[in-house]
Amino acid sequence: MGTLDRKFHFISGLPRSGSTLLAGILRQNPRFHAAISSPVAGLINGALEQMGAAGESWAFFDERKRRTISRALLDAYYADAAAEVVFDTNRFWTARMHQLAGLVDGFKVICCVRNPAWIMDSFEAIHRRNPFDYSRMFNAATRQTVYSRCDQLINAGGTVGGAWTALKEAYYGEFSDRLLLVDYELLTRHPARTMELVYRFLGEAEFAHDFDNVEYAEETFDQNLGVQGLHTVRRKVEFKSRRSILPPDLFAKYQDMDFWQDQTGTSAGIVAARRTDRQHTDTSKDAP
C-alpha cells in the first residue's frame, strides 16, 4: 500500500487509562494497525531540534523541508505496516496538535482518560506486585513511600503529570474538535457501545469485535522498563469493583483532577460518565 493511500490517526491521553486495551481491540480489525507507544513523536521532535535555530545546520532548513522530513519519518516508520489505517500512540501528541495539523490531513486523536486518583492507585498496585524489581520509573529517593512515588508521577515532568498537562492543553486548544476522550470505565463496562462511538468519530465502518478474546502484551518492552505487566491486556473486556490501596488523603488529593468533567470551553467529543460519587471504590476493570 502506498503511503498516500494510508490514513493516520493517533492514540493519546493518560497512562493506565486503557490505551493498550484500546489498541488490542482496534488491532482485531484487519484494516487497522495499533500498538503501544511508538518512538515516532520522539523521532520527529529530535529531528526538529536538529533542524531548529539551536542546531548547527539550521540555515540549511526552511519550513517546507522541516515539514517534509517530519512527515517522512512518520511514513518510513510505518512503511511495512500492512494496514489501511494506522494508529500511532504517544502521550504527548496532545501537546503537538499544531504539528499534527501540518503533517496529517484529517487526523483524529482518541484520548484515553480515567480519574487521576485511580491512575495513581493503578501505578501503586503495579509497584507492589513487583516488590523486588526496582523499575526506572522511580529513583532511590522517590520510590521510598507511596507519597514520594505519587509526587514523582504527578509532577509536570512525571509520567502522569506530563500526560495530564498535555491533554489539558489539547482539550482547551484550537484543535479540540479533533479529540475524542474515552473514559476507561465506560470502555470496560460497555465496550460495544463505546467502540461504536469511536468508529463514528473516526468515520469508519463498524467492525464486529470479539470482546471476550482481546489479547495484547509487550513483555520485552515492560522487562526493559523494569515494570512487569505494564502493557498486558486481559483476554476478556470486563469491569470489577475493588477498593483503592491509596491512603484516603492521597486519593482525595487527585480525584478532582478530571478536568474533562467540565465540558465548557472545548469542542472535544467525550465518552465519559458524569461524576456521581466520590467513593474510595472503583467500578472499572483494572486491578490495576
N, C-alpha and C positions, 0 to 999 in steps of 0.2 A: 504493500500500500504506500502511495506517495504521501509525503508529509503534508502536502497541500490539501489532501482529502481528509486528514485526521482532525478530529475535534479535541481540544484540550479543555478540561475543567480541573478544579482544584479542591482539595480537602484540607481544611484548616480548623482553627478553633482551639479548644482547651485540651490538655492532656487528661488521660483517664476518663474520657467522656464518650468513647465509642468510635473513634476514628478507625481503629484496627478492625472492630466489628463491622463497621460500615464498608470498609474495603473488602472484608471477607464476603459480605453479602453481594456487593457490586460485581465482584470478580466471578460470581456464578454466571453472569450474563456473558456469553462468548464474544459479544461486541465490545466489552469493556475491559480495560486494564486498570487495576487499582492495587496499591500496596501500602506499606508503612512509609514513614518519612523518607524522601529521596534526597540526594545531595544537590539537586538542580538549583534550588534557591541559593544555596551557598556558592555554587559554581558561578552563577550569574553575578552575585554580589562581589565575589573575589575578582572576577574579570572587570567589573565596573570600577572597582578600586584601582586596579592597574591602569585602566584607561582614563581615570579621573584626574583632576588637577594635581593630586598628590603623587601621581605616578610619573616616572621619568619620561615616559613616552606619550604623555598627554597631548602634545602638539600634533601627533600623528592621527588622532581620532576626532572625528566630528560626531554629531548626534546620530546621523544615519548609520555610521559604522558601529557605533556603540550598540544601537538597537539591533542591527543585523547580526552582530556577533552574539548578543544575548539570546536572540531567538534561535540562532544556530545551535547553541548549547542545549536548549530545550529539545529541538528536533533531533539532534545527534544522540542524546541520551536515550530517547525512545525509538530510535531508528529500527531496532529489532523487535519492537512490540507488535505482535500480530493482533491489533485491535483497532476498531474504528474510532473509539472514544477512549482517551487516556485521562485518568485522574491522577494528578501529581499531588502528593501530600507534603505539607510543611506547615508548622505552627506560625511561621512568620510571613506567609503570603498575605495575611490580612494587614500587615504593615507596609505592603508593597503593591497595593491595589493600583496606584498610579503607574507603576511599571507594567503590571499585567495588562492594563488598558492600552498600553502602547505596543504590546507584544502579541496579544492573542485576541482575535476578533470573537465577540460573542461568548466570552468565557463566563462561567458561573463558579461560585465558591460555596461549598457546603461546609458549614462550621458546626462541629460537634461541641455541645455545651453540656454542662452539668453544674449543679450548685457547688460552688468552690469548697464549702465545708466537706462535702463528700469526696471531692477530688483529693483534698488533703488527707482525709481518712483512708482513701484507697492507697496512696503512696505509703502511708504509715503501715498499713496492713502488709504490703509487699515487703517493706523493710523488716518487719518482724517475722515474716515467713522465711526469710533468708538470714538467720542470725549470725552465720559465720562467713558471709560474703559481704565484704566492705566495698560497696559499689563506688563508681566515680561520681555518683550524684551528690555525695557529701564528702567533706574533708574531715580531718581529725577533730577539728573544733566543732563543726556544725552537726556532726552525727551523734553528739553526746546524749541529747534528750529529745523527746518529741517536740518540745518548744523550739530548740535550736534547729531541728530538722525542718519544721514548718516555716521558721523565719527564713531559712535558706531557700526554700521552694518558692515563697511568695514575694521575695524582693524583686525589684524591677528587672534584674538580670537573671532571676531564678527560673526554673522550669515552668512553674505555674504563673508567676508574676509577669514574666516576659510575654507569654502567650495571652494572658489576660489583658495587658495593656495594648497589645497588637490588635486583638479582637475589638476592643473598645474603640480604637482609632478607626477601624473599618466600619463599625456599627454606626458611628455618627458622621462618617465621611461622605464624600460626594459620589462614591460608587457603591453605596449601601444597597442599592437596588439589585446588585449582583450577588447578594448574600442570601443564603437560607440557613438559619440557625436551627439545628435539630437537637432536641433535648434527649439525653441518654435514657431517661426513664420512659419517655414515650416510645423510643425506638425499641426498648426491650419489652415493654408492655404490649404495644400494638405495632409490631414490625410491618405487617402487611399494609396497614393504612399509612404508616409513616413513609414507607417506600413508594407508595402510590403518590404521595405528595412530593417526594424527591424527584420522581420521574416527571411529574407535571412541571416542576420548577425547571428541570433540565430541557423540557420539550422533547423527551424521548418516549418511544412506545414502551408500554409497560411490559414487564417480564415476570414470569411465574417463578419466583424464588422459593427455595426449599429452606424454610427457617428452622427445620429440625436437623439439618445437616450442613451447618456453616462451619467450615474448618479453615483456620489460617494461623500460622505461627512463624516467628522469625527467631528461632532458638540461637543461631550463631550471633546475630546482632545483639540479643539480650545477654549472651555469655560474654561478649566483648565489653559490654557496658557494666557487667557485674550485677545485673538485676534479673534474676531468673523469673520467667513468666510474665515479663512486662508486656509482651505482644503476643500472647497466646489467647486464642478465642475458643470458647467452649462450643461444642457441636450445636447445641440447641439454644436458640434465642429465647430467653425467658427472664423473668424477674423473681426475686425473692427478698423478703424483708430481713434485715439484721440491724442490730444496734451499733452505733459508732463506737470505735475504740479510742477516739479522741477525748481528752478531758473536756467537760462541758464548756469551760470558758473559752477553749480554743475553737470548739465547734461554733459557739455563738459569735466569735470574732470574725469568722469567714462566711457565715451563712447569708449575710445580706449583700454579698458582693455579686449577686446575679443581676447585673445592671439591665439585662435584656428583659426583665420583668416590666420595665418602663419602656413602652414602645413609641413614645413621642420623640420627635427629632430624628427619626430614621425611616428609611424606605425598605429595610431588610425584611424578608419573609421569616416567619418564626413558627416552628413546630414545637411548642412547649406548653405545658400546663401552667395555669396561673398559680401563684403561690397561695396555698390554702392553710398551711400549718407550719409550725416550727418544731416538730418532734425530733428527738435525737435518734430516730429510727428511719432507715432507708427503705424505700419501696421499689428499688431497682434491682437489677440482676447482679450487679457487681459484688463479688466477695473475694478480693476487692474489685 
